[in-house]
Amino acid sequence: MKVCVAGGTGLLGRAIVPALINAGHEVAILSRSDPSRDPVDPRATWVRGDVTDPASLVSALRGMDAVVDAVQFPNSPVENPKKGYTFERIDLGGTKNLVDAAKAAGVPRFIGLSGAGAAEDARYHWLRFKWQEEQHIQASGLTWTIFRPSWIYGPRDVSLNRFLGFAKFLPFIPVIGNGKIRLNPLFVDDLAAHVAAAPGRPAAENRLFEIGGPDVLTMDEIIRTALRVRGKKRFLLHQPAALMKLVASVAQFAPGRPLTPDAIDFILMDPIADTASLREVFGLPLTPLAEALATYP
C-alpha cells in the first residue's frame, strides 16, 4: 500500500515510517518543512503539507491508500498559544483537516493516534479533544483504526530521557509529585509495529485499541529502571506538585515557554491502557521497559 505519515518527522513518525517500509508499504512523509536537516528514513519520500492549512493537504494525499496521523506540536505537551501550538488547533483541528482532506482525495483508510483516557467528559482538555478527534474519524465514512497509547518513550523522547539527562550533572533526579502514579509505559517501536500491521488487517478495521507496555510501574520504578539500565545510581528528590505548578505559573512567561501548569497535570496523569483486545487482534509482542531501554544507542 501507499501510506502517507503525517508528522513523519516527529517522535512517533520517525518510528512508524521505517516500520511501515519494513512491512512492505511505500511511504510518503507529510510535513511542513524539508526534513533534510534532520534526516528521516531515506527509503521514504517527502511531500509538503501542513495540517493547519487544509489547502495544502488534498493534493499531497491524492493517490494514497492510507493516512497515518502522527502529528504533534513542537515541545508537546507544553502548549504555546502565541505560536498556535495547542491541542485544540494541532491535535483536534489538524486531525479534522487531515481526515477531511483524505476523504476529498479519495484515500480509503485512516489510522489515528489518540490517547489513553480520552473521553467526552475527561478531566483534562487535551483528552476531551482527543475524544473529539476520534468522533470525527469515526463519522468520516473512511475505514479507520484508532490507537490510544499510554505514556510513550523512545530514544528521541523528551520525557524519560529528561530524567536520564539530569543524571549527567546532578547527584539526584527531581521528580514531580510523590512518584507513585502508575503507568504501563509504551515503547515507541511497539506502537510503530502495531500501526504498520493495521493497514489491510480486516480485524482491525473500524476498531479502537488501547495500547501500552506489559509492565505496570510507578513513576519511581520507571526512573529507577532507566537509571539501572544506564548503570547510574541517583536518589530521587520528590517535588510537591503544588509547588511545581506554582513554579510553572512563572516559567510559562519565560523565553521558550519551558513549562506550564497544564504540563504539570499532563506529567502527573496515570493512563493505564487495557491491551486485551489489542493482543487478541494483533498478537504482537509488547516490550518490557528494561529490555527496550537496553536497545538505545
Secondary structure, 3 states (H helix, E strand, C coil): CEEEEECCCCHHHHHHHHHHHHCCCEEEEEECCCHHHCCCCCCCEEEECCCCCHHHCHHHHCCCCEEEECCCCCCCCCCEHHHCECHHHHHHHHHHHHHHHHHHHCCCEEEEECCCCCCCCCCCHHHHHHHHHHHHHHCCCCEEEEEEECCEECCCCCCHHHHHHHCCCCCEEEEECCCCCEECCEEHHHHHHHHHHCCCCHHHCCEEEEECCCCCEEHHHHHHHHHHHCCCCCEEEEECHHHHHHHHHHHCCCCCCCCCHHHHHHHCCCCCCCCHHHHHHHCCCCCCHHHHHCCCC
